[in-house]
Amino acid sequence: QVQLVESGGGLVQAGGSLRLSCAASGRYAMGWFRQAPGKEREFVAGITRSRSSTYYADSVKGRFTISRDIAKNTVYLQMTSLKPEDTAVYYCAASNGASSTYSYDYAYWGQGTQVTVSS
């Protein structure tokens, strides 16, 4: 069983910061996705399994940082300079294979955590 447990969502002011955590039951290629009301789920950030290489959507590049604590099997998403358009439910996902920007390449998903950015 692959289990993902997310935490860290909440309400913040525009320009503020928030850190999301995703505790996994093993080491996988991981990704963060988000879905706003009325919109499709979109890729946010990814990290590879073996080298922990990172990559980002253009909309968050320079503001968000994905990282991994190998000992804890935990992946983080540090979000800074938050904007109202960042408001969404954020999902952590794990892949059995390579890291990907496509949601259908991820077999396992967390429950989602709400991030709300007020102006």
Secondary structure, DSSP 8 states (H G I E B T S, - for coil): ---EEEE--EEEETT--EEEEEEESS--EEEEEEE-TTS--EEEEEE-SSS--EEE-TTTTTTEEEEEETTTTEEEEEE-S--GGG-EEEEEEEESSS--SSGGG--EE---EEEEEE-
